Amino acid sequence: IKGAPTCELVFKNAKAELVGSRRMGLIKYVMSLMNGARLGIMAQSVGISEAACREAYNYALERRQFGKAIIEMPPVFEMLANMRAKTDASRTILYETCRFVDMYKILEDISRERKLTPEERDEMKYYSRLADAFTPLGKGMTSEYANQNAYDAIQIHGGSGYMKDYKCERLYRDARITNIYEGTTQLQVVAAIRHVTTGTYLNRIREYEAVPVLPELEPLKRTLSKMAQMYEKLVEIVTSPKDEEYLDFHARRLVESAGHVIMGHLLLQDANKEPEMFRRSAEVYIHYGQIEVVKNYNFVTKSRIEDLGYYKPVLSE
């Protein structure tokens, strides 16, 4: 990590004092610390995605091939549109997650000063559950998009993007840590999958579906509804055999499908408020997300529990 000195600390026979309460270290303190750090990495990922978008866009405007700027070429403007859509979608889930965490923390602070009313206790549990669900989902999705956008920024630069003359090679190096530290994407899936099986994500999707949108955005809302139905069917298919290994095998497909639907709804809400700013990204991202959900659906429906044997390593005795 270029911007932060990182080292290993070793304590030998060092005196220590208990901080906090016993048996709460891993369950409460460490997880609280990691969830806070994951929010920071989500913000870092959004920043890298935004920087990659701008670098790629500016270069595509200036770089000319065959008598025109490469930004006018379909392969390039498609990449740029997807980069912008992923960045805007990443920002929406970052803000939504921060809102859930803020609401939970505010009520937690109030509870230290006075006893909460039954309604406030229910509200605190509600936001605590959403914060717990959206933190791993957001960290996983935004960090993966940061890596994809940094990769595409270099691709748009061509050979120049590999050189230190341009910022995008540094962005690529900076992006690579985001889906590793404070829990790899695979570990975010482990944390998020229980919110798939318990219905936290689906319940939240239903709440998003109840939000009215402008008439011209109704087709996008219908697309998201179809994606949600496909996601719900996916969950049913994977969980019905009650096979833990089979669930773990498809867990990332389930979590990412939930992410595409949720981030699509959040972008749709932004487009509903500011059509000029977010309509294009909503159109592009929901189309992209639909394709990804369909791909996951096709993979799951064409797989069997017995197929796991083909993926397992053959270990010699």
SVG drawing of the C-alpha trace seen along z (x, -y; Angstrom):
<svg xmlns="http://www.w3.org/2000/svg" viewBox="-46 -17 55 59">
<polyline fill="none" stroke="black" stroke-width="0.4" points="0.0,0.0 1.9,-3.0 0.3,-5.7 0.4,-4.0 3.4,-2.5 2.5,1.1 4.4,3.4 4.1,6.4 4.1,5.9 5.3,8.7 4.8,8.6 6.9,10.9 6.2,11.1 4.7,7.6 2.5,6.4 -1.1,6.0 -4.3,4.6 -7.9,5.7 -9.6,3.2 -13.4,3.6 -15.4,6.6 -14.3,10.2 -15.6,12.5 -16.6,9.4 -13.3,8.9 -14.1,10.8 -17.9,10.7 -18.3,7.0 -15.1,5.0 -13.1,6.5 -16.2,6.8 -17.2,3.2 -13.7,2.1 -13.7,4.1 -17.1,2.8 -16.0,-0.7 -12.8,-0.1 -14.9,1.5 -16.9,-1.6 -13.7,-3.5 -12.6,-1.1 -15.9,-1.5 -15.2,-5.2 -11.7,-4.5 -13.0,-2.3 -15.5,-4.9 -12.7,-7.4 -10.5,-5.1 -13.4,-4.4 -14.1,-8.1 -10.5,-8.9 -10.2,-6.0 -13.4,-7.3 -12.0,-10.8 -8.5,-9.7 -10.1,-7.4 -12.6,-10.0 -10.0,-12.8 -7.6,-10.6 -10.3,-9.3 -11.2,-12.9 -7.6,-13.8 -6.4,-10.6 -7.2,-10.5 -7.2,-7.5 -8.4,-7.2 -9.2,-10.9 -11.4,-11.1 -11.2,-11.0 -11.4,-7.5 -14.3,-8.5 -16.4,-8.4 -15.7,-4.7 -18.4,-2.3 -15.9,0.1 -14.5,-2.9 -17.7,-4.8 -19.3,-1.5 -16.4,-1.0 -16.7,-4.6 -20.4,-4.3 -20.1,-1.1 -17.3,-2.7 -19.5,-5.7 -22.5,-3.5 -20.5,-1.3 -19.0,-4.3 -22.4,-6.0 -23.8,-2.7 -20.9,-2.3 -21.5,-5.7 -25.2,-5.1 -24.6,-1.9 -21.8,-3.7 -24.2,-6.6 -27.0,-4.1 -24.8,-2.1 -23.5,-5.2 -27.1,-6.3 -27.9,-3.0 -24.8,-3.1 -25.5,-6.7 -29.1,-6.0 -28.0,-3.0 -25.2,-4.9 -27.5,-7.9 -30.0,-5.6 -27.2,-3.8 -25.9,-7.1 -29.4,-8.1 -29.7,-4.8 -26.7,-5.7 -28.4,-8.9 -31.9,-7.5 -34.1,-4.5 -35.3,-4.0 -39.0,-3.8 -40.2,-0.4 -40.5,-2.1 -36.9,-3.4 -35.6,0.0 -37.3,1.5 -35.9,-1.2 -32.4,-0.6 -32.6,3.1 -33.9,2.4 -31.0,0.1 -28.5,2.3 -29.6,5.3 -29.4,3.2 -26.0,1.8 -24.8,5.3 -26.2,6.5 -25.1,3.7 -21.5,3.3 -20.1,6.5 -22.3,6.2 -21.1,2.7 -17.5,3.4 -17.5,6.4 -19.3,4.7 -17.5,1.4 -14.0,2.8 -14.5,5.2 -15.8,2.3 -12.8,0.2 -10.6,3.0 -12.6,3.3 -12.6,-0.4 -8.9,-0.8 -8.3,2.1 -10.5,0.5 -8.8,-2.8 -5.5,-1.3 -7.1,0.5 -8.5,-2.8 -5.0,-4.3 -3.5,-1.4 0.3,-0.9 0.5,-4.4 -1.6,-3.3 1.1,-0.8 3.7,-3.6 4.2,-5.9 3.6,-8.9 -0.1,-8.4 -2.0,-8.1 -4.0,-5.1 -1.2,-2.6 -1.0,-3.9 -4.8,-3.7 -4.6,0.0 -2.0,0.7 -4.0,-1.3 -7.2,0.5 -5.8,4.0 -5.7,3.9 -9.3,2.8 -10.8,6.3 -8.2,7.9 -7.7,6.0 -10.3,5.8 -11.7,9.0 -11.4,10.3 -14.4,10.3 -14.8,14.0 -15.1,13.2 -17.6,10.4 -19.7,13.1 -19.4,15.2 -20.7,12.3 -23.4,11.4 -24.9,14.8 -26.9,15.0 -28.8,11.9 -29.6,13.7 -31.0,16.7 -32.8,14.8 -34.4,12.4 -32.8,9.1 -31.9,8.1 -35.2,9.3 -37.2,7.4 -35.2,4.2 -35.8,4.7 -39.5,4.9 -39.3,1.5 -37.5,0.0 -40.1,1.4 -42.8,-0.6 -41.1,-3.9 -42.9,-5.7 -40.9,-6.9 -41.4,-9.1 -43.5,-7.6 -40.6,-7.6 -38.6,-5.5 -41.3,-2.8 -39.7,-0.5 -36.5,-0.4 -38.5,0.3 -40.2,3.2 -36.9,4.6 -35.7,4.4 -38.9,6.2 -38.1,9.1 -34.5,9.2 -35.8,9.4 -38.1,12.3 -35.1,14.1 -33.0,13.5 -35.8,14.8 -36.0,17.9 -32.2,18.3 -32.3,18.2 -35.1,20.9 -33.2,23.2 -29.9,23.0 -31.3,23.2 -34.0,25.9 -31.5,28.9 -30.3,27.8 -26.8,28.6 -24.2,26.2 -21.5,26.9 -23.8,26.3 -24.9,23.0 -21.3,21.9 -20.5,22.8 -23.2,20.5 -23.0,17.9 -21.2,15.2 -23.7,15.5 -26.5,15.0 -24.9,12.0 -23.9,10.3 -27.4,10.8 -28.8,9.1 -26.3,6.3 -27.2,5.7 -30.9,5.4 -30.3,3.1 -27.8,0.9 -30.1,0.7 -32.9,-0.6 -30.6,-3.1 -29.5,-4.5 -33.2,-4.5 -34.0,-6.7 -31.2,-9.1 -32.4,-9.2 -35.9,-10.0 -34.6,-13.0 -32.0,-14.2 -32.8,-12.7 -30.1,-14.8 -27.4,-13.6 -28.3,-9.9 -30.7,-8.7 -27.9,-7.5 -26.1,-5.6 -29.4,-4.1 -30.2,-2.9 -26.7,-1.4 -26.3,0.1 -29.7,1.8 -29.1,3.3 -25.7,4.5 -27.1,5.8 -29.9,7.6 -27.4,9.5 -25.3,10.5 -28.4,11.8 -29.5,13.8 -26.0,15.2 -26.0,16.2 -29.5,17.7 -28.4,19.7 -25.3,21.0 -27.3,22.1 -30.2,23.7 -27.8,25.7 -25.7,27.0 -26.3,29.9 -24.9,30.8 -23.1,33.7 -21.2,31.3 -19.3,29.9 -17.0,32.9 -15.6,31.6 -14.5,28.4 -12.9,30.0 -9.1,30.5 -7.7,34.0 -5.4,34.3 -2.7,37.0 -2.2,39.1"/>
</svg>
